[in-house]
Amino acid sequence: MAAATAARPLGAGSDSTNFGQRASRILRRFVRRQPIGTFGAIIVVVLVLTAVFAGFIAPYDPLAQAQKQALQSPSAAHLAGTDQFGRDMLSRLIYGARVSLYVGVGSVIMSVIPATIIGIMSAYFGGIFDYLVGRLTDAIQAIPPVILLIVMMSVLGVTIFNIIIALSVRSAIGDSRVMRSSTVSVSASEFVFAARSLGATNFRLMYNHILPNITSPIIVVSSLGFGRFILSESTLSFLGYGILPPAPSWGGMLASEGRAYMFAAPWMLWGPAIALSLVVFGANMFGDALRDELDPRLRSAS
């Protein structure tokens, strides 16, 4: 018994070592085969770390005003310059990353989960339910995205939670078609018919057999949607329906500050524009790389 007890930690350590080696091998292969996707992943990781540790990274309070230092160009004291109120632009950019992270992650969670549920149920049950979901999707996608977002924000009010809801609703309806098409192909597999013949319930079939086999499109939709949601939030802020000032938001900084002083203080436009472009580019490149790696057809072609 003592020998068996002593052998358990050894086995557990061996399993963890094998898992670490396998993860390291997958990571090295991804870096070798997807260099641009790796660069995109690094940008996303930097965004997350910047948002989490903004209080330690930011050199100044993003809301602190100093009129004597207003509209100063980039210098050693203010690496990204100051705005019309003397606020440090770099600190506002760093804290603005939190808004982008909240919106990106929150919108992904609140859109992908309903999209997966609706898509699986629509493809699995079919019939009138599938028809109604399809027509609802057509109706929602027929409305221009920006118009729908503005209407929803006018009704809900401007808060970061309402922004996440507004961004998630349309995306959940649209992405459900991706989940539906994946579910249709999986539902026609022999192991699904075998499980049904053995008496598996509908919930068991959808949860244990269909859902694990559509993980790849879920991951791809999530990674690609992250950058799209950040860009959509910036669009709302640019139009005046996003995060209200003085709270720092990249879209709001472009609209209320960068646009007004784009000639007198162009650094106020460059900072949020470059940050927004890099994050959206990184998220999209990382999503494309994940799609290439997770899709067997694309992986074999490459």
C-alpha positions as a Markdown table, in Angstrom:
| # | Residue | x | y | z |
|---|---|---|---|---|
| 1 | Met | 0.0 | 0.0 | 0.0 |
| 2 | Ala | 2.9 | 2.3 | 0.8 |
| 3 | Ala | 4.4 | 1.7 | -2.6 |
| 4 | Ala | 1.1 | 2.4 | -4.3 |
| 5 | Thr | 0.7 | 5.6 | -2.3 |
| 6 | Ala | 4.2 | 6.7 | -3.2 |
| 7 | Ala | 3.7 | 6.0 | -6.8 |
| 8 | Arg | 0.7 | 8.4 | -7.2 |
| 9 | Pro | 2.7 | 11.6 | -7.0 |
| 10 | Leu | 5.2 | 10.2 | -9.5 |
| 11 | Gly | 2.3 | 9.5 | -11.9 |
| 12 | Ala | 0.8 | 12.9 | -11.4 |
| 13 | Gly | 4.2 | 14.5 | -12.0 |
| 14 | Ser | 4.7 | 12.5 | -15.1 |
| 15 | Asp | 1.3 | 13.5 | -16.5 |
| 16 | Ser | 2.0 | 17.2 | -15.8 |
| 17 | Thr | 5.4 | 16.9 | -17.4 |
| 18 | Asn | 3.9 | 15.3 | -20.5 |
| 19 | Phe | 1.2 | 18.0 | -20.7 |
| 20 | Gly | 3.9 | 20.7 | -20.4 |
| 21 | Gln | 5.9 | 19.1 | -23.2 |
| 22 | Arg | 2.9 | 18.7 | -25.4 |
| 23 | Ala | 1.9 | 22.3 | -24.9 |
| 24 | Ser | 5.4 | 23.5 | -25.6 |
| 25 | Arg | 5.5 | 21.4 | -28.8 |
| 26 | Ile | 2.2 | 22.8 | -30.0 |
| 27 | Leu | 3.3 | 26.4 | -29.2 |
| 28 | Arg | 6.6 | 25.9 | -31.0 |
| 29 | Arg | 4.8 | 24.5 | -34.1 |
| 30 | Phe | 2.3 | 27.4 | -34.0 |
| 31 | Val | 5.2 | 30.0 | -33.8 |
| 32 | Arg | 7.0 | 28.3 | -36.7 |
| 33 | Arg | 4.0 | 27.9 | -39.0 |
| 34 | Gln | 2.1 | 31.1 | -38.1 |
| 35 | Pro | 4.7 | 34.0 | -37.5 |
| 36 | Ile | 2.1 | 36.7 | -38.3 |
| 37 | Gly | -0.5 | 35.0 | -36.1 |
| 38 | Thr | 2.2 | 34.8 | -33.3 |
| 39 | Phe | 2.8 | 38.5 | -33.7 |
| 40 | Gly | -1.0 | 39.1 | -33.4 |
| 41 | Ala | -1.1 | 36.9 | -30.3 |
| 42 | Ile | 1.7 | 39.0 | -28.7 |
| 43 | Ile | -0.3 | 42.1 | -29.3 |
| 44 | Val | -3.4 | 40.7 | -27.7 |
| 45 | Val | -1.4 | 39.5 | -24.7 |
| 46 | Val | 0.2 | 43.0 | -24.4 |
| 47 | Leu | -3.3 | 44.5 | -24.4 |
| 48 | Val | -4.5 | 42.2 | -21.7 |
| 49 | Leu | -1.4 | 42.8 | -19.5 |
| 50 | Thr | -1.7 | 46.6 | -20.1 |
| 51 | Ala | -5.4 | 46.6 | -19.1 |
| 52 | Val | -4.8 | 44.5 | -16.0 |
| 53 | Phe | -1.8 | 46.4 | -14.7 |
| 54 | Ala | -2.8 | 49.8 | -15.9 |
| 55 | Gly | -2.6 | 51.2 | -12.4 |
| 56 | Phe | 1.0 | 50.2 | -12.1 |
| 57 | Ile | 2.1 | 51.1 | -15.7 |
| 58 | Ala | 0.4 | 54.5 | -16.2 |
| 59 | Pro | 2.8 | 57.3 | -15.1 |
| 60 | Tyr | 0.0 | 59.7 | -14.3 |
| 61 | Asp | -3.6 | 59.8 | -13.3 |
| 62 | Pro | -5.6 | 59.7 | -16.6 |
| 63 | Leu | -8.1 | 62.2 | -15.2 |
| 64 | Ala | -5.7 | 64.7 | -13.5 |
| 65 | Gln | -5.7 | 68.1 | -15.3 |
| 66 | Ala | -2.8 | 70.5 | -15.5 |
| 67 | Gln | -3.7 | 73.5 | -17.6 |
| 68 | Lys | -0.1 | 74.8 | -17.6 |
| 69 | Gln | 1.0 | 71.7 | -19.4 |
| 70 | Ala | -1.9 | 71.7 | -22.0 |
| 71 | Leu | -1.1 | 70.6 | -25.6 |
| 72 | Gln | 2.5 | 69.7 | -25.0 |
| 73 | Ser | 4.2 | 67.7 | -27.6 |
| 74 | Pro | 5.8 | 64.3 | -26.8 |
| 75 | Ser | 8.7 | 64.7 | -24.4 |
| 76 | Ala | 10.6 | 62.8 | -21.7 |
| 77 | Ala | 8.0 | 63.9 | -19.1 |
| 78 | His | 5.0 | 63.0 | -21.3 |
| 79 | Leu | 6.0 | 60.3 | -23.9 |
| 80 | Ala | 2.7 | 60.7 | -25.8 |
| 81 | Gly | 2.2 | 64.4 | -25.1 |
| 82 | Thr | -0.7 | 66.0 | -23.3 |
| 83 | Asp | -4.3 | 67.0 | -24.3 |
| 84 | Gln | -6.1 | 70.3 | -24.1 |
| 85 | Phe | -6.6 | 69.9 | -20.4 |
| 86 | Gly | -3.0 | 68.9 | -19.7 |
| 87 | Arg | -3.8 | 65.2 | -19.1 |
| 88 | Asp | -1.1 | 62.7 | -20.0 |
| 89 | Met | -2.0 | 61.0 | -23.2 |
| 90 | Leu | 0.0 | 57.9 | -22.5 |
| 91 | Ser | -1.8 | 57.3 | -19.2 |
| 92 | Arg | -5.2 | 57.8 | -21.0 |
| 93 | Leu | -4.2 | 55.3 | -23.7 |
| 94 | Ile | -3.2 | 52.7 | -21.1 |
| 95 | Tyr | -6.5 | 53.1 | -19.1 |
| 96 | Gly | -8.4 | 53.1 | -22.4 |
| 97 | Ala | -7.1 | 49.6 | -23.0 |
| 98 | Arg | -9.3 | 48.5 | -20.1 |
| 99 | Val | -12.4 | 49.7 | -21.9 |
| 100 | Ser | -11.4 | 47.8 | -25.0 |
| 101 | Leu | -10.6 | 44.6 | -23.0 |
| 102 | Tyr | -13.9 | 44.8 | -21.1 |
| 103 | Val | -15.9 | 45.3 | -24.3 |
| 104 | Gly | -14.0 | 42.7 | -26.3 |
| 105 | Val | -14.1 | 39.9 | -23.7 |
| 106 | Gly | -17.6 | 40.7 | -22.5 |
| 107 | Ser | -19.1 | 40.9 | -26.0 |
| 108 | Val | -17.4 | 37.6 | -27.0 |
| 109 | Ile | -18.8 | 35.8 | -24.0 |
| 110 | Met | -22.3 | 37.2 | -24.4 |
| 111 | Ser | -22.5 | 36.6 | -28.1 |
| 112 | Val | -20.7 | 33.2 | -28.6 |
| 113 | Ile | -22.7 | 31.4 | -25.9 |
| 114 | Pro | -26.2 | 32.3 | -27.3 |
| 115 | Ala | -25.0 | 31.8 | -30.8 |
| 116 | Thr | -23.7 | 28.3 | -30.0 |
| 117 | Ile | -27.0 | 27.4 | -28.3 |
| 118 | Ile | -29.2 | 28.8 | -31.0 |
| 119 | Gly | -27.1 | 27.3 | -33.8 |
| 120 | Ile | -27.0 | 23.8 | -32.3 |
| 121 | Met | -30.7 | 23.7 | -31.5 |
| 122 | Ser | -31.7 | 25.1 | -34.9 |
| 123 | Ala | -29.7 | 22.5 | -36.8 |
| 124 | Tyr | -30.6 | 19.6 | -34.5 |
| 125 | Phe | -34.4 | 20.1 | -34.2 |
| 126 | Gly | -34.9 | 21.7 | -37.6 |
| 127 | Gly | -38.5 | 22.2 | -38.7 |
| 128 | Ile | -40.4 | 25.3 | -37.8 |
| 129 | Phe | -37.9 | 26.3 | -35.1 |
| 130 | Asp | -35.1 | 26.3 | -37.7 |
| 131 | Tyr | -37.3 | 28.3 | -40.1 |
| 132 | Leu | -38.1 | 31.0 | -37.5 |
| 133 | Val | -34.5 | 31.3 | -36.5 |
| 134 | Gly | -33.4 | 31.7 | -40.1 |
| 135 | Arg | -36.0 | 34.4 | -40.8 |
| 136 | Leu | -35.1 | 36.3 | -37.6 |
| 137 | Thr | -31.4 | 36.2 | -38.7 |
| 138 | Asp | -32.3 | 37.5 | -42.1 |
| 139 | Ala | -34.3 | 40.4 | -40.5 |
| 140 | Ile | -31.5 | 41.3 | -38.1 |
| 141 | Gln | -28.8 | 41.2 | -40.7 |
| 142 | Ala | -30.9 | 43.3 | -43.1 |
| 143 | Ile | -30.5 | 46.3 | -40.7 |
| 144 | Pro | -27.3 | 48.3 | -41.1 |
| 145 | Pro | -25.0 | 47.5 | -38.1 |
| 146 | Val | -24.3 | 51.1 | -37.1 |
| 147 | Ile | -28.0 | 52.0 | -37.3 |
| 148 | Leu | -29.0 | 49.1 | -35.1 |
| 149 | Leu | -26.3 | 49.9 | -32.5 |
| 150 | Ile | -27.3 | 53.6 | -32.4 |
| 151 | Val | -31.0 | 52.7 | -31.9 |
| 152 | Met | -30.2 | 50.1 | -29.1 |
| 153 | Met | -27.9 | 52.6 | -27.3 |
| 154 | Ser | -30.6 | 55.3 | -27.5 |
| 155 | Val | -33.0 | 52.9 | -25.9 |
| 156 | Leu | -30.7 | 51.3 | -23.3 |
| 157 | Gly | -28.6 | 54.3 | -22.3 |
| 158 | Val | -24.9 | 54.7 | -22.4 |
| 159 | Thr | -23.1 | 52.4 | -20.0 |
| 160 | Ile | -20.3 | 49.9 | -20.7 |
| 161 | Phe | -22.7 | 47.0 | -19.9 |
| 162 | Asn | -25.3 | 48.3 | -22.3 |
| 163 | Ile | -22.6 | 48.7 | -25.0 |
| 164 | Ile | -21.7 | 45.0 | -24.5 |
| 165 | Ile | -25.4 | 44.0 | -24.8 |
| 166 | Ala | -25.9 | 46.1 | -28.0 |
| 167 | Leu | -22.8 | 44.6 | -29.6 |
| 168 | Ser | -23.6 | 41.1 | -28.6 |
| 169 | Val | -27.2 | 40.9 | -29.8 |
| 170 | Arg | -26.6 | 41.3 | -33.5 |
| 171 | Ser | -23.4 | 39.2 | -33.4 |
| 172 | Ala | -25.1 | 36.3 | -31.6 |
| 173 | Ile | -27.8 | 36.1 | -34.2 |
| 174 | Gly | -25.3 | 36.3 | -37.1 |
| 175 | Asp | -22.8 | 33.9 | -35.7 |
| 176 | Ser | -25.6 | 31.3 | -35.0 |
| 177 | Arg | -25.5 | 30.5 | -38.7 |
| 178 | Val | -21.8 | 29.5 | -38.4 |
| 179 | Met | -22.7 | 27.2 | -35.5 |
| 180 | Arg | -25.7 | 25.8 | -37.4 |
| 181 | Ser | -23.7 | 24.9 | -40.4 |
| 182 | Ser | -21.1 | 23.2 | -38.3 |
| 183 | Thr | -23.8 | 21.3 | -36.4 |
| 184 | Val | -25.4 | 20.1 | -39.6 |
| 185 | Ser | -22.2 | 18.4 | -40.7 |
| 186 | Val | -21.5 | 16.9 | -37.3 |
| 187 | Ser | -25.1 | 15.7 | -36.9 |
| 188 | Ala | -24.8 | 13.6 | -40.0 |
| 189 | Ser | -21.8 | 11.6 | -38.5 |
| 190 | Glu | -22.1 | 8.0 | -37.7 |
| 191 | Phe | -21.2 | 8.4 | -34.0 |
| 192 | Val | -24.2 | 10.6 | -33.6 |
| 193 | Phe | -26.5 | 8.0 | -35.1 |
| 194 | Ala | -24.9 | 5.3 | -33.0 |
| 195 | Ala | -25.4 | 7.3 | -29.8 |
| 196 | Arg | -29.0 | 8.0 | -30.7 |
| 197 | Ser | -29.6 | 4.3 | -31.4 |
| 198 | Leu | -28.2 | 3.5 | -27.9 |
| 199 | Gly | -30.9 | 5.7 | -26.4 |
| 200 | Ala | -29.0 | 9.0 | -25.8 |
| 201 | Thr | -31.3 | 11.9 | -25.0 |
| 202 | Asn | -31.4 | 15.0 | -27.1 |
| 203 | Phe | -29.5 | 17.0 | -24.5 |
| 204 | Arg | -26.9 | 14.3 | -24.1 |
| 205 | Leu | -26.4 | 14.2 | -27.9 |
| 206 | Met | -26.0 | 18.0 | -28.2 |
| 207 | Tyr | -23.8 | 18.4 | -25.1 |
| 208 | Asn | -21.6 | 15.4 | -25.2 |
| 209 | His | -21.3 | 14.6 | -29.0 |
| 210 | Ile | -22.1 | 17.7 | -31.0 |
| 211 | Leu | -20.7 | 20.6 | -28.9 |
| 212 | Pro | -17.1 | 19.1 | -28.5 |
| 213 | Asn | -16.9 | 18.6 | -32.3 |
| 214 | Ile | -17.7 | 22.3 | -33.1 |
| 215 | Thr | -15.0 | 23.7 | -30.8 |
| 216 | Ser | -12.9 | 24.9 | -33.7 |
| 217 | Pro | -15.5 | 27.3 | -35.2 |
| 218 | Ile | -16.3 | 28.5 | -31.7 |
| 219 | Ile | -12.7 | 29.4 | -31.1 |
| 220 | Val | -12.3 | 31.1 | -34.4 |
| 221 | Val | -15.5 | 33.1 | -34.1 |
| 222 | Ser | -14.5 | 34.2 | -30.6 |
| 223 | Ser | -11.0 | 35.3 | -31.7 |
| 224 | Leu | -12.2 | 37.2 | -34.8 |
| 225 | Gly | -15.1 | 38.8 | -32.9 |
| 226 | Phe | -12.8 | 40.2 | -30.3 |
| 227 | Gly | -11.2 | 42.7 | -32.6 |
| 228 | Arg | -14.5 | 43.4 | -34.3 |
| 229 | Phe | -16.1 | 44.3 | -31.0 |
| 230 | Ile | -13.3 | 46.6 | -30.0 |
| 231 | Leu | -13.6 | 48.4 | -33.3 |
| 232 | Ser | -17.4 | 48.7 | -33.0 |
| 233 | Glu | -17.1 | 50.2 | -29.5 |
| 234 | Ser | -14.7 | 52.8 | -30.9 |
| 235 | Thr | -17.2 | 53.6 | -33.6 |
| 236 | Leu | -19.9 | 54.1 | -31.1 |
| 237 | Ser | -17.6 | 56.3 | -29.0 |
| 238 | Phe | -16.6 | 58.3 | -32.1 |
| 239 | Leu | -20.3 | 58.9 | -32.9 |
| 240 | Gly | -21.0 | 60.0 | -29.3 |
| 241 | Tyr | -22.9 | 56.8 | -28.1 |
| 242 | Gly | -20.0 | 55.1 | -26.4 |
| 243 | Ile | -18.1 | 55.7 | -23.1 |
| 244 | Leu | -18.8 | 59.2 | -21.9 |
| 245 | Pro | -15.9 | 61.6 | -21.2 |
| 246 | Pro | -13.8 | 62.2 | -19.1 |
| 247 | Ala | -13.4 | 58.4 | -19.0 |
| 248 | Pro | -10.6 | 57.4 | -21.4 |
| 249 | Ser | -11.7 | 55.4 | -24.5 |
| 250 | Trp | -9.8 | 55.1 | -27.7 |
| 251 | Gly | -12.8 | 55.9 | -29.8 |
| 252 | Gly | -13.8 | 58.8 | -27.6 |
| 253 | Met | -10.2 | 60.2 | -27.7 |
| 254 | Leu | -10.3 | 60.1 | -31.5 |
| 255 | Ala | -13.7 | 61.8 | -31.7 |
| 256 | Ser | -13.8 | 64.5 | -29.0 |
| 257 | Glu | -10.0 | 65.3 | -28.7 |
| 258 | Gly | -8.1 | 64.0 | -31.7 |
| 259 | Arg | -10.5 | 65.3 | -34.3 |
| 260 | Ala | -10.7 | 68.8 | -32.7 |
| 261 | Tyr | -6.9 | 69.2 | -32.4 |
| 262 | Met | -5.7 | 67.1 | -35.3 |
| 263 | Phe | -3.8 | 70.0 | -36.7 |
| 264 | Ala | -2.7 | 71.9 | -33.6 |
| 265 | Ala | -1.8 | 68.7 | -31.7 |
| 266 | Pro | -1.6 | 65.8 | -34.1 |
| 267 | Trp | -0.2 | 63.5 | -31.4 |
| 268 | Met | -3.7 | 63.4 | -29.8 |
| 269 | Leu | -4.9 | 61.7 | -32.9 |
| 270 | Trp | -1.9 | 59.4 | -33.5 |
| 271 | Gly | -1.9 | 57.7 | -30.1 |
| 272 | Pro | -5.4 | 56.2 | -30.1 |
| 273 | Ala | -5.4 | 55.6 | -33.8 |
| 274 | Ile | -2.2 | 53.5 | -33.7 |
| 275 | Ala | -3.3 | 51.6 | -30.5 |
| 276 | Leu | -6.7 | 50.8 | -32.1 |
| 277 | Ser | -5.2 | 49.7 | -35.4 |
| 278 | Leu | -2.6 | 47.5 | -33.7 |
| 279 | Val | -5.1 | 45.7 | -31.5 |
| 280 | Val | -7.6 | 45.1 | -34.3 |
| 281 | Phe | -4.8 | 43.9 | -36.6 |
| 282 | Gly | -3.4 | 41.6 | -33.9 |
| 283 | Ala | -6.7 | 40.1 | -33.0 |
| 284 | Asn | -7.6 | 39.5 | -36.7 |
| 285 | Met | -4.2 | 37.9 | -37.5 |
| 286 | Phe | -4.4 | 35.7 | -34.4 |
| 287 | Gly | -7.9 | 34.6 | -35.4 |
| 288 | Asp | -6.9 | 33.8 | -39.0 |
| 289 | Ala | -3.9 | 31.8 | -37.7 |
| 290 | Leu | -6.2 | 29.9 | -35.3 |
| 291 | Arg | -8.6 | 29.2 | -38.2 |
| 292 | Asp | -5.7 | 27.8 | -40.3 |
| 293 | Glu | -4.5 | 25.6 | -37.6 |
| 294 | Leu | -7.8 | 24.3 | -36.4 |
| 295 | Asp | -9.4 | 23.6 | -39.8 |
| 296 | Pro | -8.0 | 20.3 | -41.1 |
| 297 | Arg | -8.6 | 21.3 | -44.7 |
| 298 | Leu | -6.7 | 24.5 | -44.4 |
| 299 | Arg | -4.0 | 22.9 | -42.3 |
| 300 | Ser | -3.4 | 20.1 | -44.9 |
| 301 | Ala | -3.4 | 22.7 | -47.8 |
| 302 | Ser | -0.8 | 24.8 | -46.1 |
